[in-house]
Amino acid sequence: MMDTFENTKMVMIPVTLKGPNYLTWARLAKTALGDRGLWDIVEEGRPTKKTVLGDDGKEVVIADAGEKKKGQEDLMVLSIIQNSLAPSLQEAYAFCETSKELWDTLKKVYANKSNISKVYEVKGAINSLSQEDTDFDAHFGKFRSLWAELEMLRPATVDPDVLHERREQDKVFALLLTLNPGYDDLIRHILRNKELPSLDEVCAEIQKEHGSVGLFKKKGEMVMANQAEGAENKPAGVANKGYYKPEDKKVWVCDHCKKKGHGKDRCWILQPHLKPAKFRTEGRANYSGDIGETSNRSQAVEEKKHGHDDTIKKSDIEALIKALKESGY
């Protein structure tokens, strides 16, 4: 075997472990360490220290030169693995004292081959993979990587029971991948199960969720309809507090001209500037005595439809003058 210390200087794991990419990292890490004859150190672990009782009755550690060298080699491999971890993981797993302890801990946390949610994630990534503008070599590399990850999660087998279970799982995965985003919470709930429910059980869950969504939607529509009705029947200036009853609608009557549809503060006779331009008479209105007639009969008829006309009464002019005086003009 080549000198171990020289080997460690040439080892670099090409992928940084971030957690979700554990399977890819583990495959490349094992290859990199095995290529330099260092994988045996991880598998065998650091040799345990031998202790004996000394003459004074205290324990004495016995370590020959070979065991001491293996301990140093293990620390070197431990350093290689630690350097391949993301900074956040380095801090979290700095307590591991041997390369085997660190490797087994990471495997226990991130491998979890029974994790059905990971299988679902990989299969979803494969189904949605698209080349688009990517170079074919890069696209094919991603494709093979996903399939390799799936094969690690589902190792090859000829066991008929396992194959049947996977077929049933694939049916459930295929159905879940077709659901719209409104069912994301339900999908997460289903995938958290230790064992994936059957297709019939999943359909029952979806139907139950669908019924709840429909019920809540109808309730929301009913509330919105009531609010819209209240806003429609509410007079201007009334705050929207709760539901507004149609019978509470007020019919405005002007105290000055006695006509419906507006109040005194909006009366065109007292407030000429409020009168829309299309209803203003072009030219000068003629009047005689108490009643005046406009020269444009058709316009007068049109204005009467809106509760106003351009007939000017002497009393209106007097009332206008009085109002202006009272307001300080």
C-alpha positions as protocol buffer text, in pm:
chain_id: "A"
residue {
  index: 1
  type: MET
  ca { x: 0 y: 0 z: 0 }
}
residue {
  index: 2
  type: MET
  ca { x: 123 y: 349 z: -78 }
}
residue {
  index: 3
  type: ASP
  ca { x: 208 y: 569 z: 214 }
}
residue {
  index: 4
  type: THR
  ca { x: -123 y: 674 z: 367 }
}
residue {
  index: 5
  type: PHE
  ca { x: -13 y: 1023 z: 458 }
}
residue {
  index: 6
  type: GLU
  ca { x: 94 y: 1091 z: 101 }
}
residue {
  index: 7
  type: ASN
  ca { x: -242 y: 959 z: -22 }
}
residue {
  index: 8
  type: THR
  ca { x: -445 y: 1195 z: 193 }
}
residue {
  index: 9
  type: LYS
  ca { x: -275 y: 1498 z: 37 }
}
residue {
  index: 10
  type: MET
  ca { x: -415 y: 1403 z: -303 }
}
residue {
  index: 11
  type: VAL
  ca { x: -773 y: 1326 z: -191 }
}
residue {
  index: 12
  type: MET
  ca { x: -1046 y: 1578 z: -250 }
}
residue {
  index: 13
  type: ILE
  ca { x: -1414 y: 1490 z: -252 }
}
residue {
  index: 14
  type: PRO
  ca { x: -1555 y: 1679 z: -555 }
}
residue {
  index: 15
  type: VAL
  ca { x: -1900 y: 1750 z: -402 }
}
residue {
  index: 16
  type: THR
  ca { x: -1988 y: 1948 z: -91 }
}
residue {
  index: 17
  type: LEU
  ca { x: -2245 y: 1776 z: 130 }
}
residue {
  index: 18
  type: LYS
  ca { x: -2541 y: 2008 z: 191 }
}
residue {
  index: 19
  type: GLY
  ca { x: -2786 y: 1746 z: 315 }
}
residue {
  index: 20
  type: PRO
  ca { x: -3034 y: 1678 z: 35 }
}
residue {
  index: 21
  type: ASN
  ca { x: -2752 y: 1573 z: -199 }
}
residue {
  index: 22
  type: TYR
  ca { x: -2629 y: 1304 z: 39 }
}
residue {
  index: 23
  type: LEU
  ca { x: -2662 y: 1014 z: -204 }
}
residue {
  index: 24
  type: THR
  ca { x: -2452 y: 1185 z: -470 }
}
residue {
  index: 25
  type: TRP
  ca { x: -2197 y: 1299 z: -212 }
}
residue {
  index: 26
  type: ALA
  ca { x: -2168 y: 954 z: -52 }
}
residue {
  index: 27
  type: ARG
  ca { x: -2112 y: 785 z: -389 }
}
residue {
  index: 28
  type: LEU
  ca { x: -1837 y: 1030 z: -490 }
}
residue {
  index: 29
  type: ALA
  ca { x: -1679 y: 1038 z: -144 }
}
residue {
  index: 30
  type: LYS
  ca { x: -1652 y: 659 z: -130 }
}
residue {
  index: 31
  type: THR
  ca { x: -1499 y: 655 z: -479 }
}
residue {
  index: 32
  type: ALA
  ca { x: -1245 y: 926 z: -391 }
}
residue {
  index: 33
  type: LEU
  ca { x: -1138 y: 755 z: -67 }
}
residue {
  index: 34
  type: GLY
  ca { x: -1136 y: 406 z: -217 }
}
residue {
  index: 35
  type: ASP
  ca { x: -920 y: 519 z: -507 }
}
residue {
  index: 36
  type: ARG
  ca { x: -647 y: 608 z: -257 }
}
residue {
  index: 37
  type: GLY
  ca { x: -692 y: 297 z: -42 }
}
residue {
  index: 38
  type: LEU
  ca { x: -849 y: 493 z: 242 }
}
residue {
  index: 39
  type: TRP
  ca { x: -1200 y: 349 z: 244 }
}
residue {
  index: 40
  type: ASP
  ca { x: -1092 y: 54 z: 461 }
}
residue {
  index: 41
  type: ILE
  ca { x: -1005 y: 302 z: 735 }
}
residue {
  index: 42
  type: VAL
  ca { x: -1364 y: 428 z: 737 }
}
residue {
  index: 43
  type: GLU
  ca { x: -1513 y: 78 z: 736 }
}
residue {
  index: 44
  type: GLU
  ca { x: -1282 y: -68 z: 1002 }
}
residue {
  index: 45
  type: GLY
  ca { x: -1282 y: 234 z: 1228 }
}
residue {
  index: 46
  type: ARG
  ca { x: -1008 y: 341 z: 1465 }
}
residue {
  index: 47
  type: PRO
  ca { x: -874 y: 53 z: 1675 }
}
residue {
  index: 48
  type: THR
  ca { x: -986 y: 60 z: 2036 }
}
residue {
  index: 49
  type: LYS
  ca { x: -729 y: 145 z: 2295 }
}
residue {
  index: 50
  type: LYS
  ca { x: -604 y: -141 z: 2511 }
}
residue {
  index: 51
  type: THR
  ca { x: -566 y: -76 z: 2882 }
}
residue {
  index: 52
  type: VAL
  ca { x: -404 y: -279 z: 3159 }
}
residue {
  index: 53
  type: LEU
  ca { x: -364 y: -224 z: 3531 }
}
residue {
  index: 54
  type: GLY
  ca { x: -30 y: -86 z: 3632 }
}
residue {
  index: 55
  type: ASP
  ca { x: 168 y: -167 z: 3942 }
}
residue {
  index: 56
  type: ASP
  ca { x: -6 y: 117 z: 4123 }
}
residue {
  index: 57
  type: GLY
  ca { x: -350 y: -19 z: 4036 }
}
residue {
  index: 58
  type: LYS
  ca { x: -424 y: 251 z: 3777 }
}
residue {
  index: 59
  type: GLU
  ca { x: -518 y: 182 z: 3415 }
}
residue {
  index: 60
  type: VAL
  ca { x: -240 y: 222 z: 3162 }
}
residue {
  index: 61
  type: VAL
  ca { x: -306 y: 259 z: 2789 }
}
residue {
  index: 62
  type: ILE
  ca { x: -103 y: 23 z: 2576 }
}
residue {
  index: 63
  type: ALA
  ca { x: -50 y: 134 z: 2215 }
}
residue {
  index: 64
  type: ASP
  ca { x: 205 y: -10 z: 1981 }
}
residue {
  index: 65
  type: ALA
  ca { x: 348 y: 177 z: 1685 }
}
residue {
  index: 66
  type: GLY
  ca { x: 103 y: 20 z: 1440 }
}
residue {
  index: 67
  type: GLU
  ca { x: -205 y: 123 z: 1637 }
}
residue {
  index: 68
  type: LYS
  ca { x: -75 y: 473 z: 1680 }
}
residue {
  index: 69
  type: LYS
  ca { x: -24 y: 504 z: 1307 }
}
residue {
  index: 70
  type: LYS
  ca { x: -377 y: 381 z: 1237 }
}
residue {
  index: 71
  type: GLY
  ca { x: -513 y: 640 z: 1477 }
}
residue {
  index: 72
  type: GLN
  ca { x: -329 y: 915 z: 1288 }
}
residue {
  index: 73
  type: GLU
  ca { x: -455 y: 781 z: 955 }
}
residue {
  index: 74
  type: ASP
  ca { x: -812 y: 783 z: 1083 }
}
residue {
  index: 75
  type: LEU
  ca { x: -779 y: 1146 z: 1190 }
}
residue {
  index: 76
  type: MET
  ca { x: -651 y: 1235 z: 842 }
}
residue {
  index: 77
  type: VAL
  ca { x: -953 y: 1068 z: 675 }
}
residue {
  index: 78
  type: LEU
  ca { x: -1184 y: 1233 z: 928 }
}
residue {
  index: 79
  type: SER
  ca { x: -1037 y: 1567 z: 823 }
}
residue {
  index: 80
  type: ILE
  ca { x: -1099 y: 1489 z: 452 }
}
residue {
  index: 81
  type: ILE
  ca { x: -1466 y: 1409 z: 516 }
}
residue {
  index: 82
  type: GLN
  ca { x: -1515 y: 1712 z: 740 }
}
residue {
  index: 83
  type: ASN
  ca { x: -1370 y: 1943 z: 475 }
}
residue {
  index: 84
  type: SER
  ca { x: -1627 y: 1817 z: 225 }
}
residue {
  index: 85
  type: LEU
  ca { x: -1920 y: 1927 z: 444 }
}
residue {
  index: 86
  type: ALA
  ca { x: -2102 y: 2256 z: 407 }
}
residue {
  index: 87
  type: PRO
  ca { x: -2000 y: 2508 z: 682 }
}
residue {
  index: 88
  type: SER
  ca { x: -2330 y: 2465 z: 867 }
}
residue {
  index: 89
  type: LEU
  ca { x: -2283 y: 2088 z: 876 }
}
residue {
  index: 90
  type: GLN
  ca { x: -1921 y: 2110 z: 984 }
}
residue {
  index: 91
  type: GLU
  ca { x: -2030 y: 2284 z: 1302 }
}
residue {
  index: 92
  type: ALA
  ca { x: -2316 y: 2041 z: 1360 }
}
residue {
  index: 93
  type: TYR
  ca { x: -2101 y: 1725 z: 1327 }
}
residue {
  index: 94
  type: ALA
  ca { x: -1773 y: 1845 z: 1473 }
}
residue {
  index: 95
  type: PHE
  ca { x: -1834 y: 1622 z: 1777 }
}
residue {
  index: 96
  type: CYS
  ca { x: -1760 y: 1303 z: 1579 }
}
residue {
  index: 97
  type: GLU
  ca { x: -1419 y: 1172 z: 1681 }
}
residue {
  index: 98
  type: THR
  ca { x: -1356 y: 907 z: 1415 }
}
residue {
  index: 99
  type: SER
  ca { x: -1413 y: 884 z: 1042 }
}
residue {
  index: 100
  type: LYS
  ca { x: -1643 y: 584 z: 1089 }
}
residue {
  index: 101
  type: GLU
  ca { x: -1852 y: 766 z: 1351 }
}
residue {
  index: 102
  type: LEU
  ca { x: -1893 y: 1067 z: 1124 }
}
residue {
  index: 103
  type: TRP
  ca { x: -1978 y: 853 z: 819 }
}
residue {
  index: 104
  type: ASP
  ca { x: -2234 y: 643 z: 1007 }
}
residue {
  index: 105
  type: THR
  ca { x: -2395 y: 952 z: 1161 }
}
residue {
  index: 106
  type: LEU
  ca { x: -2435 y: 1126 z: 826 }
}
residue {
  index: 107
  type: LYS
  ca { x: -2577 y: 808 z: 674 }
}
residue {
  index: 108
  type: LYS
  ca { x: -2828 y: 771 z: 955 }
}
residue {
  index: 109
  type: VAL
  ca { x: -2944 y: 1134 z: 921 }
}
residue {
  index: 110
  type: TYR
  ca { x: -2949 y: 1180 z: 544 }
}
residue {
  index: 111
  type: ALA
  ca { x: -2960 y: 841 z: 370 }
}
residue {
  index: 112
  type: ASN
  ca { x: -3293 y: 717 z: 506 }
}
residue {
  index: 113
  type: LYS
  ca { x: -3366 y: 486 z: 214 }
}
residue {
  index: 114
  type: SER
  ca { x: -3719 y: 430 z: 343 }
}
residue {
  index: 115
  type: ASN
  ca { x: -3797 y: 799 z: 300 }
}
residue {
  index: 116
  type: ILE
  ca { x: -4083 y: 788 z: 49 }
}
residue {
  index: 117
  type: SER
  ca { x: -4091 y: 1166 z: 21 }
}
residue {
  index: 118
  type: LYS
  ca { x: -3738 y: 1155 z: -124 }
}
residue {
  index: 119
  type: VAL
  ca { x: -3845 y: 896 z: -382 }
}
residue {
  index: 120
  type: TYR
  ca { x: -4142 y: 1118 z: -472 }
}
residue {
  index: 121
  type: GLU
  ca { x: -3912 y: 1420 z: -503 }
}
residue {
  index: 122
  type: VAL
  ca { x: -3669 y: 1241 z: -736 }
}
residue {
  index: 123
  type: LYS
  ca { x: -3946 y: 1095 z: -952 }
}
residue {
  index: 124
  type: GLY
  ca { x: -4105 y: 1440 z: -976 }
}
residue {
  index: 125
  type: ALA
  ca { x: -3770 y: 1588 z: -1082 }
}
residue {
  index: 126
  type: ILE
  ca { x: -3734 y: 1322 z: -1351 }
}
residue {
  index: 127
  type: ASN
  ca { x: -4086 y: 1384 z: -1482 }
}
residue {
  index: 128
  type: SER
  ca { x: -4037 y: 1760 z: -1496 }
}
residue {
  index: 129
  type: LEU
  ca { x: -3683 y: 1754 z: -1636 }
}
residue {
  index: 130
  type: SER
  ca { x: -3657 y: 1946 z: -1963 }
}
residue {
  index: 131
  type: GLN
  ca { x: -3355 y: 2027 z: -2176 }
}
residue {
  index: 132
  type: GLU
  ca { x: -3475 y: 2369 z: -2296 }
}
residue {
  index: 133
  type: ASP
  ca { x: -3160 y: 2568 z: -2387 }
}
residue {
  index: 134
  type: THR
  ca { x: -2921 y: 2348 z: -2189 }
}
residue {
  index: 135
  type: ASP
  ca { x: -2638 y: 2167 z: -2367 }
}
residue {
  index: 136
  type: PHE
  ca { x: -2728 y: 1802 z: -2424 }
}
residue {
  index: 137
  type: ASP
  ca { x: -2428 y: 1668 z: -2232 }
}
residue {
  index: 138
  type: ALA
  ca { x: -2526 y: 1871 z: -1925 }
}
residue {
  index: 139
  type: HIS
  ca { x: -2889 y: 1772 z: -1966 }
}
residue {
  index: 140
  type: PHE
  ca { x: -2804 y: 1403 z: -2000 }
}
residue {
  index: 141
  type: GLY
  ca { x: -2572 y: 1426 z: -1700 }
}
residue {
  index: 142
  type: LYS
  ca { x: -2859 y: 1560 z: -1487 }
}
residue {
  index: 143
  type: PHE
  ca { x: -3087 y: 1286 z: -1624 }
}
residue {
  index: 144
  type: ARG
  ca { x: -2842 y: 1007 z: -1534 }
}
residue {
  index: 145
  type: SER
  ca { x: -2775 y: 1162 z: -1194 }
}
residue {
  index: 146
  type: LEU
  ca { x: -3144 y: 1157 z: -1104 }
}
residue {
  index: 147
  type: TRP
  ca { x: -3186 y: 798 z: -1217 }
}
residue {
  index: 148
  type: ALA
  ca { x: -2875 y: 693 z: -1023 }
}
residue {
  index: 149
  type: GLU
  ca { x: -3015 y: 859 z: -713 }
}
residue {
  index: 150
  type: LEU
  ca { x: -3347 y: 679 z: -763 }
}
residue {
  index: 151
  type: GLU
  ca { x: -3166 y: 346 z: -800 }
}
residue {
  index: 152
  type: MET
  ca { x: -2982 y: 408 z: -474 }
}
residue {
  index: 153
  type: LEU
  ca { x: -3313 y: 478 z: -302 }
}
residue {
  index: 154
  type: ARG
  ca { x: -3463 y: 170 z: -468 }
}
residue {
  index: 155
  type: PRO
  ca { x: -3191 y: -92 z: -516 }
}
residue {
  index: 156
  type: ALA
  ca { x: -3250 y: -357 z: -782 }
}
residue {
  index: 157
  type: THR
  ca { x: -3445 y: -658 z: -658 }
}
residue {
  index: 158
  type: VAL
  ca { x: -3632 y: -964 z: -784 }
}
residue {
  index: 159
  type: ASP
  ca { x: -3846 y: -998 z: -472 }
}
residue {
  index: 160
  type: PRO
  ca { x: -4206 y: -1009 z: -604 }
}
residue {
  index: 161
  type: ASP
  ca { x: -4344 y: -847 z: -286 }
}
residue {
  index: 162
  type: VAL
  ca { x: -4105 y: -553 z: -313 }
}
residue {
  index: 163
  type: LEU
  ca { x: -4178 y: -510 z: -684 }
}
residue {
  index: 164
  type: HIS
  ca { x: -4553 y: -514 z: -618 }
}
residue {
  index: 165
  type: GLU
  ca { x: -4513 y: -254 z: -344 }
}
residue {
  index: 166
  type: ARG
  ca { x: -4314 y: -28 z: -576 }
}
residue {
  index: 167
  type: ARG
  ca { x: -4576 y: -57 z: -850 }
}
residue {
  index: 168
  type: GLU
  ca { x: -4845 y: 52 z: -604 }
}
residue {
  index: 169
  type: GLN
  ca { x: -4627 y: 339 z: -486 }
}
residue {
  index: 170
  type: ASP
  ca { x: -4567 y: 451 z: -843 }
}
residue {
  index: 171
  type: LYS
  ca { x: -4943 y: 472 z: -901 }
}
residue {
  index: 172
  type: VAL
  ca { x: -4980 y: 696 z: -596 }
}
residue {
  index: 173
  type: PHE
  ca { x: -4681 y: 910 z: -698 }
}
residue {
  index: 174
  type: ALA
  ca { x: -4820 y: 948 z: -1051 }
}
residue {
  index: 175
  type: LEU
  ca { x: -5156 y: 1067 z: -913 }
}
residue {
  index: 176
  type: LEU
  ca { x: -5003 y: 1311 z: -664 }
}
residue {
  index: 177
  type: LEU
  ca { x: -4783 y: 1464 z: -935 }
}
residue {
  index: 178
  type: THR
  ca { x: -5095 y: 1553 z: -1136 }
}
residue {
  index: 179
  type: LEU
  ca { x: -5272 y: 1741 z: -854 }
}
residue {
  index: 180
  type: ASN
  ca { x: -5287 y: 2120 z: -855 }
}
residue {
  index: 181
  type: PRO
  ca { x: -5092 y: 2327 z: -596 }
}
residue {
  index: 182
  type: GLY
  ca { x: -5402 y: 2358 z: -378 }
}
residue {
  index: 183
  type: TYR
  ca { x: -5335 y: 2005 z: -253 }
}
residue {
  index: 184
  type: ASP
  ca { x: -4971 y: 2064 z: -153 }
}
residue {
  index: 185
  type: ASP
  ca { x: -5045 y: 2044 z: 220 }
}
residue {
  index: 186
  type: LEU
  ca { x: -5230 y: 1716 z: 173 }
}
residue {
  index: 187
  type: ILE
  ca { x: -4945 y: 1574 z: -36 }
}
residue {
  index: 188
  type: ARG
  ca { x: -4693 y: 1661 z: 235 }
}
residue {
  index: 189
  type: HIS
  ca { x: -4918 y: 1495 z: 493 }
}
residue {
  index: 190
  type: ILE
  ca { x: -4943 y: 1176 z: 286 }
}
residue {
  index: 191
  type: LEU
  ca { x: -4567 y: 1157 z: 224 }
}
residue {
  index: 192
  type: ARG
  ca { x: -4487 y: 1197 z: 595 }
}
residue {
  index: 193
  type: ASN
  ca { x: -4634 y: 855 z: 665 }
}
residue {
  index: 194
  type: LYS
  ca { x: -4385 y: 581 z: 745 }
}
residue {
  index: 195
  type: GLU
  ca { x: -4555 y: 371 z: 479 }
}
residue {
  index: 196
  type: LEU
  ca { x: -4723 y: 516 z: 173 }
}
residue {
  index: 197
  type: PRO
  ca { x: -5103 y: 463 z: 180 }
}
residue {
  index: 198
  type: SER
  ca { x: -5269 y: 262 z: -95 }
}
residue {
  index: 199
  type: LEU
  ca { x: -5413 y: 430 z: -402 }
}
residue {
  index: 200
  type: ASP
  ca { x: -5769 y: 385 z: -271 }
}
residue {
  index: 201
  type: GLU
  ca { x: -5679 y: 538 z: 65 }
}
residue {
  index: 202
  type: VAL
  ca { x: -5511 y: 833 z: -105 }
}
residue {
  index: 203
  type: CYS
  ca { x: -5817 y: 888 z: -326 }
}
residue {
  index: 204
  type: ALA
  ca { x: -6037 y: 890 z: -15 }
}
residue {
  index: 205
  type: GLU
  ca { x: -5813 y: 1156 z: 143 }
}
residue {
  index: 206
  type: ILE
  ca { x: -5825 y: 1366 z: -174 }
}
residue {
  index: 207
  type: GLN
  ca { x: -6205 y: 1341 z: -191 }
}
residue {
  index: 208
  type: LYS
  ca { x: -6230 y: 1450 z: 171 }
}
residue {
  index: 209
  type: GLU
  ca { x: -6001 y: 1746 z: 107 }
}
residue {
  index: 210
  type: HIS
  ca { x: -6191 y: 1833 z: -210 }
}
residue {
  index: 211
  type: GLY
  ca { x: -6520 y: 1841 z: -20 }
}
residue {
  index: 212
  type: SER
  ca { x: -6373 y: 2076 z: 240 }
}
residue {
  index: 213
  type: VAL
  ca { x: -6233 y: 2307 z: -28 }
}
residue {
  index: 214
  type: GLY
  ca { x: -6573 y: 2321 z: -200 }
}
residue {
  index: 215
  type: LEU
  ca { x: -6755 y: 2392 z: 126 }
}
residue {
  index: 216
  type: PHE
  ca { x: -6523 y: 2672 z: 228 }
}
residue {
  index: 217
  type: LYS
  ca { x: -6535 y: 2821 z: -120 }
}
residue {
  index: 218
  type: LYS
  ca { x: -6916 y: 2837 z: -116 }
}
residue {
  index: 219
  type: LYS
  ca { x: -6909 y: 2996 z: 227 }
}
residue {
  index: 220
  type: GLY
  ca { x: -6665 y: 3259 z: 109 }
}
residue {
  index: 221
  type: GLU
  ca { x: -6877 y: 3334 z: -196 }
}
residue {
  index: 222
  type: MET
  ca { x: -7186 y: 3376 z: 26 }
}
residue {
  index: 223
  type: VAL
  ca { x: -7011 y: 3626 z: 251 }
}
residue {
  index: 224
  type: MET
  ca { x: -6880 y: 3823 z: -43 }
}
residue {
  index: 225
  type: ALA
  ca { x: -7227 y: 3832 z: -198 }
}
residue {
  index: 226
  type: ASN
  ca { x: -7377 y: 3971 z: 123 }
}
residue {
  index: 227
  type: GLN
  ca { x: -7107 y: 4234 z: 148 }
}
residue {
  index: 228
  type: ALA
  ca { x: -7160 y: 4337 z: -214 }
}
residue {
  index: 229
  type: GLU
  ca { x: -7535 y: 4365 z: -158 }
}
residue {
  index: 230
  type: GLY
  ca { x: -7479 y: 4586 z: 147 }
}
residue {
  index: 231
  type: ALA
  ca { x: -7241 y: 4813 z: -42 }
}
residue {
  index: 232
  type: GLU
  ca { x: -7484 y: 4842 z: -334 }
}
residue {
  index: 233
  type: ASN
  ca { x: -7777 y: 4948 z: -113 }
}
residue {
  index: 234
  type: LYS
  ca { x: -7577 y: 5187 z: 103 }
}
residue {
  index: 235
  type: PRO
  ca { x: -7615 y: 5567 z: 51 }
}
residue {
  index: 236
  type: ALA
  ca { x: -7307 y: 5778 z: -7 }
}
residue {
  index: 237
  type: GLY
  ca { x: -7113 y: 5868 z: 306 }
}
residue {
  index: 238
  type: VAL
  ca { x: -7229 y: 5569 z: 516 }
}
residue {
  index: 239
  type: ALA
  ca { x: -6944 y: 5359 z: 654 }
}
residue {
  index: 240
  type: ASN
  ca { x: -6940 y: 4988 z: 578 }
}
residue {
  index: 241
  type: LYS
  ca { x: -7009 y: 4837 z: 920 }
}
residue {
  index: 242
  type: GLY
  ca { x: -7151 y: 4487 z: 899 }
}
residue {
  index: 243
  type: TYR
  ca { x: -7431 y: 4404 z: 659 }
}
residue {
  index: 244
  type: TYR
  ca { x: -7643 y: 4691 z: 529 }
}
residue {
  index: 245
  type: LYS
  ca { x: -8015 y: 4621 z: 508 }
}
residue {
  index: 246
  type: PRO
  ca { x: -8196 y: 4727 z: 191 }
}
residue {
  index: 247
  type: GLU
  ca { x: -8486 y: 4870 z: 393 }
}
residue {
  index: 248
  type: ASP
  ca { x: -8246 y: 5116 z: 555 }
}
residue {
  index: 249
  type: LYS
  ca { x: -8189 y: 5293 z: 225 }
}
residue {
  index: 250
  type: LYS
  ca { x: -8272 y: 5665 z: 252 }
}
residue {
  index: 251
  type: VAL
  ca { x: -8453 y: 5860 z: -19 }
}
residue {
  index: 252
  type: TRP
  ca { x: -8301 y: 6204 z: -37 }
}
residue {
  index: 253
  type: VAL
  ca { x: -8537 y: 6504 z: -87 }
}
residue {
  index: 254
  type: CYS
  ca { x: -8403 y: 6857 z: -132 }
}
residue {
  index: 255
  type: ASP
  ca { x: -8533 y: 7100 z: 131 }
}
residue {
  index: 256
  type: HIS
  ca { x: -8511 y: 7385 z: -120 }
}
residue {
  index: 257
  type: CYS
  ca { x: -8647 y: 7264 z: -454 }
}
residue {
  index: 258
  type: LYS
  ca { x: -8847 y: 6973 z: -297 }
}
residue {
  index: 259
  type: LYS
  ca { x: -8717 y: 6733 z: -564 }
}
residue {
  index: 260
  type: LYS
  ca { x: -8593 y: 6380 z: -499 }
}
residue {
  index: 261
  type: GLY
  ca { x: -8247 y: 6243 z: -555 }
}
residue {
  index: 262
  type: HIS
  ca { x: -8032 y: 6502 z: -379 }
}
residue {
  index: 263
  type: GLY
  ca { x: -8001 y: 6709 z: -65 }
}
residue {
  index: 264
  type: LYS
  ca { x: -7992 y: 7085 z: -18 }
}
residue {
  index: 265
  type: ASP
  ca { x: -7611 y: 7084 z: -10 }
}
residue {
  index: 266
  type: ARG
  ca { x: -7609 y: 6933 z: -361 }
}
residue {
  index: 267
  type: CYS
  ca { x: -7887 y: 7140 z: -511 }
}
residue {
  index: 268
  type: TRP
  ca { x: -7791 y: 7291 z: -847 }
}
residue {
  index: 269
  type: ILE
  ca { x: -8002 y: 7599 z: -783 }
}
residue {
  index: 270
  type: LEU
  ca { x: -7813 y: 7689 z: -466 }
}
residue {
  index: 271
  type: GLN
  ca { x: -7483 y: 7545 z: -589 }
}
residue {
  index: 272
  type: PRO
  ca { x: -7467 y: 7625 z: -965 }
}
residue {
  index: 273
  type: HIS
  ca { x: -7103 y: 7514 z: -988 }
}
residue {
  index: 274
  type: LEU
  ca { x: -7211 y: 7156 z: -910 }
}
residue {
  index: 275
  type: LYS
  ca { x: -7428 y: 7136 z: -1219 }
}
residue {
  index: 276
  type: PRO
  ca { x: -7275 y: 6911 z: -1490 }
}
residue {
  index: 277
  type: ALA
  ca { x: -7163 y: 7097 z: -1801 }
}
residue {
  index: 278
  type: LYS
  ca { x: -7396 y: 6895 z: -2028 }
}
residue {
  index: 279
  type: PHE
  ca { x: -7698 y: 7032 z: -1844 }
}
residue {
  index: 280
  type: ARG
  ca { x: -7593 y: 7397 z: -1854 }
}
residue {
  index: 281
  type: THR
  ca { x: -7785 y: 7611 z: -2102 }
}
residue {
  index: 282
  type: GLU
  ca { x: -7585 y: 7759 z: -2384 }
}
residue {
  index: 283
  type: GLY
  ca { x: -7642 y: 8132 z: -2403 }
}
residue {
  index: 284
  type: ARG
  ca { x: -7866 y: 8326 z: -2167 }
}
residue {
  index: 285
  type: ALA
  ca { x: -8191 y: 8200 z: -2020 }
}
residue {
  index: 286
  type: ASN
  ca { x: -8496 y: 8424 z: -2073 }
}
residue {
  index: 287
  type: TYR
  ca { x: -8742 y: 8472 z: -1792 }
}
residue {
  index: 288
  type: SER
  ca { x: -9055 y: 8681 z: -1739 }
}
residue {
  index: 289
  type: GLY
  ca { x: -9229 y: 8728 z: -1408 }
}
residue {
  index: 290
  type: ASP
  ca { x: -9207 y: 8418 z: -1190 }
}
residue {
  index: 291
  type: ILE
  ca { x: -9164 y: 8169 z: -1469 }
}
residue {
  index: 292
  type: GLY
  ca { x: -8897 y: 8165 z: -1739 }
}
residue {
  index: 293
  type: GLU
  ca { x: -8876 y: 7945 z: -2046 }
}
residue {
  index: 294
  type: THR
  ca { x: -8557 y: 7834 z: -2209 }
}
residue {
  index: 295
  type: SER
  ca { x: -8522 y: 7858 z: -2581 }
}
residue {
  index: 296
  type: ASN
  ca { x: -8415 y: 7495 z: -2601 }
}
residue {
  index: 297
  type: ARG
  ca { x: -8723 y: 7283 z: -2530 }
}
residue {
  index: 298
  type: SER
  ca { x: -8558 y: 6952 z: -2604 }
}
residue {
  index: 299
  type: GLN
  ca { x: -8284 y: 7022 z: -2353 }
}
residue {
  index: 300
  type: ALA
  ca { x: -8540 y: 7114 z: -2090 }
}
residue {
  index: 301
  type: VAL
  ca { x: -8718 y: 6783 z: -2143 }
}
residue {
  index: 302
  type: GLU
  ca { x: -8389 y: 6596 z: -2108 }
}
residue {
  index: 303
  type: GLU
  ca { x: -8302 y: 6780 z: -1790 }
}
residue {
  index: 304
  type: LYS
  ca { x: -8643 y: 6710 z: -1640 }
}
residue {
  index: 305
  type: LYS
  ca { x: -8561 y: 6341 z: -1665 }
}
residue {
  index: 306
  type: HIS
  ca { x: -8276 y: 6402 z: -1423 }
}
residue {
  index: 307
  type: GLY
  ca { x: -8486 y: 6603 z: -1176 }
}
residue {
  index: 308
  type: HIS
  ca { x: -8367 y: 6947 z: -1295 }
}
residue {
  index: 309
  type: ASP
  ca { x: -8445 y: 7198 z: -1567 }
}
residue {
  index: 310
  type: ASP
  ca { x: -8327 y: 7546 z: -1662 }
}
residue {
  index: 311
  type: THR
  ca { x: -8652 y: 7720 z: -1579 }
}
residue {
  index: 312
  type: ILE
  ca { x: -8546 y: 8007 z: -1353 }
}
residue {
  index: 313
  type: LYS
  ca { x: -8790 y: 8132 z: -1094 }
}
residue {
  index: 314
  type: LYS
  ca { x: -8775 y: 8469 z: -932 }
}
residue {
  index: 315
  type: SER
  ca { x: -8798 y: 8299 z: -595 }
}
residue {
  index: 316
  type: ASP
  ca { x: -8494 y: 8088 z: -685 }
}
residue {
  index: 317
  type: ILE
  ca { x: -8289 y: 8397 z: -758 }
}
residue {
  index: 318
  type: GLU
  ca { x: -8394 y: 8555 z: -432 }
}
residue {
  index: 319
  type: ALA
  ca { x: -8309 y: 8240 z: -245 }
}
residue {
  index: 320
  type: LEU
  ca { x: -7969 y: 8230 z: -411 }
}
residue {
  index: 321
  type: ILE
  ca { x: -7896 y: 8592 z: -316 }
}
residue {
  index: 322
  type: LYS
  ca { x: -8003 y: 8520 z: 41 }
}
residue {
  index: 323
  type: ALA
  ca { x: -7781 y: 8213 z: 59 }
}
residue {
  index: 324
  type: LEU
  ca { x: -7482 y: 8406 z: -71 }
}
residue {
  index: 325
  type: LYS
  ca { x: -7534 y: 8680 z: 187 }
}
residue {
  index: 326
  type: GLU
  ca { x: -7558 y: 8425 z: 467 }
}
residue {
  index: 327
  type: SER
  ca { x: -7235 y: 8262 z: 355 }
}
residue {
  index: 328
  type: GLY
  ca { x: -7051 y: 8597 z: 370 }
}
residue {
  index: 329
  type: TYR
  ca { x: -7034 y: 8679 z: 0 }
}
